[in-house]
Amino acid sequence: MTNRTSFSYGKNLAILARLQQPKNRAQPVTTLYGIKNCDTVKKARKWLDQQGADYQFHDFRETPITQRQVKAWIEQLGWDTVVNKRSTSWKQLSEEQRNSMNESSAIAAIMENPTLVKRPLLDRDGEFSVGFNASTYQDIF
């Protein structure tokens, strides 16, 4: 006598799809950089919380950022995107510093004064974006 097992075609496809997924595929690591009292950072955090996003918040006033992080941001986005030229910190730089800013001087300036970073800065598995826009975040997540 043959043992026949009934099956649902749709259910088996779903099981097969799960089995074909990589076993150790981790969720993307997401870090939101900024300062907790910044209004735009607050909006981004609220949006992420409402979406149930798994992320870490890094307040760079409380926990220093590394030169390696800043260099990666600037290499991917460009120093003129990472540096917030509307910030009080930017305005407090000398005219000479502002006019001669380049990649290496931007890294040095940010290391000295992290509030020069345009906020928030989102790092999703090494893909960076600055500022907050709900539709852009929707595309990212």
C-alpha positions as CSV (number, residue, x, y, z in Angstrom):
1,M,0.0,0.0,0.0
2,T,1.3,3.4,-1.0
3,N,1.3,6.2,1.6
4,R,-0.2,9.2,-0.2
5,T,0.1,12.6,1.4
6,S,-2.2,15.3,0.5
7,F,-0.8,18.8,0.0
8,S,-1.7,22.3,-0.8
9,Y,0.1,23.6,-3.8
10,G,0.1,27.2,-2.4
11,K,1.3,26.1,1.0
12,N,4.1,24.1,-0.4
13,L,5.2,27.1,-2.5
14,A,5.4,29.2,0.6
15,I,7.4,26.6,2.4
16,L,9.7,26.2,-0.5
17,A,10.3,30.0,-0.7
18,R,11.2,30.1,3.0
19,L,13.6,27.2,2.6
20,Q,15.3,28.9,-0.3
21,Q,16.0,32.1,1.7
22,P,19.5,32.4,3.1
23,K,19.6,31.0,6.6
24,N,21.7,33.6,8.3
25,R,20.3,36.7,6.6
26,A,20.3,39.4,9.2
27,Q,18.0,42.4,9.3
28,P,19.7,45.5,8.0
29,V,21.5,47.4,10.8
30,T,20.0,50.9,11.0
31,T,21.5,53.8,13.0
32,L,20.1,57.3,13.2
33,Y,22.7,59.9,14.1
34,G,21.8,63.3,15.5
35,I,21.1,65.2,18.7
36,K,18.0,64.4,20.7
37,N,16.7,68.0,20.9
38,C,16.8,68.6,17.2
39,D,13.3,69.0,15.8
40,T,14.1,67.2,12.5
41,V,15.7,64.3,14.5
42,K,12.6,64.2,16.6
43,K,10.4,63.9,13.5
44,A,12.6,61.1,12.1
45,R,12.6,59.2,15.4
46,K,8.8,59.5,15.6
47,W,8.3,58.2,12.1
48,L,10.7,55.3,12.7
49,D,8.9,54.4,16.0
50,Q,5.5,54.6,14.3
51,Q,6.6,52.2,11.6
52,G,8.0,49.8,14.2
53,A,11.5,50.2,12.6
54,D,14.4,48.5,14.4
55,Y,17.1,51.1,14.8
56,Q,19.6,52.6,17.2
57,F,19.8,56.2,18.0
58,H,23.3,57.7,18.3
59,D,23.4,61.1,19.9
60,F,26.7,62.5,19.0
61,R,26.7,65.0,21.8
62,E,26.7,62.1,24.2
63,T,28.7,59.5,22.4
64,P,31.5,60.7,20.1
65,I,31.5,59.7,16.4
66,T,34.7,58.3,14.9
67,Q,36.8,59.8,12.1
68,R,36.2,56.5,10.2
69,Q,32.4,57.1,10.3
70,V,32.7,60.7,9.2
71,K,35.1,59.8,6.4
72,A,32.6,57.1,5.2
73,W,29.7,59.6,5.2
74,I,31.7,62.2,3.3
75,E,33.1,59.6,0.8
76,Q,29.5,58.5,-0.1
77,L,27.6,61.8,0.2
78,G,30.2,64.5,-0.3
79,W,31.3,66.9,2.4
80,D,28.9,69.6,1.1
81,T,26.0,67.3,1.7
82,V,27.1,66.1,5.2
83,V,28.0,69.6,6.5
84,N,25.0,71.7,7.5
85,K,25.8,75.1,6.1
86,R,22.7,76.6,7.8
87,S,23.8,75.5,11.3
88,T,25.0,77.8,14.0
89,S,28.2,75.7,14.1
90,W,28.9,76.5,10.4
91,K,28.2,80.2,11.0
92,Q,30.7,80.2,13.9
93,L,33.5,79.0,11.7
94,S,35.7,81.8,10.3
95,E,35.1,83.0,6.8
96,E,38.4,81.6,5.8
97,Q,37.5,78.1,7.1
98,R,34.1,78.2,5.3
99,N,35.6,79.3,2.0
100,S,38.4,76.8,2.1
101,M,36.4,73.8,3.2
102,N,37.2,70.6,1.4
103,E,36.9,66.9,2.2
104,S,39.8,66.7,4.7
105,S,39.1,70.0,6.4
106,A,35.4,69.0,6.7
107,I,36.4,65.7,8.5
108,A,38.6,67.7,10.9
109,A,35.9,70.3,11.5
110,I,33.2,67.7,12.2
111,M,35.5,65.8,14.5
112,E,36.0,69.0,16.4
113,N,32.3,70.0,16.3
114,P,29.9,67.1,15.4
115,T,26.9,69.5,15.3
116,L,28.2,70.5,11.9
117,V,26.6,67.3,10.6
118,K,23.3,67.8,8.8
119,R,20.7,66.0,10.8
120,P,19.5,63.4,11.0
121,L,22.0,61.2,9.3
122,L,20.6,57.7,8.6
123,D,22.9,54.7,8.2
124,R,21.1,51.7,6.8
125,D,23.7,49.0,6.3
126,G,26.3,51.4,5.0
127,E,23.9,53.4,2.8
128,F,23.6,56.9,4.1
129,S,21.1,59.7,3.8
130,V,20.8,63.1,5.5
131,G,17.7,65.1,6.6
132,F,14.2,63.7,7.0
133,N,11.5,63.3,4.5
134,A,8.7,60.7,5.2
135,S,8.4,59.6,1.6
136,T,12.2,59.1,1.3
137,Y,12.2,57.1,4.5
138,Q,9.2,55.1,3.2
139,D,11.3,54.2,0.1
140,I,14.3,53.2,2.3
141,F,12.3,51.0,4.6
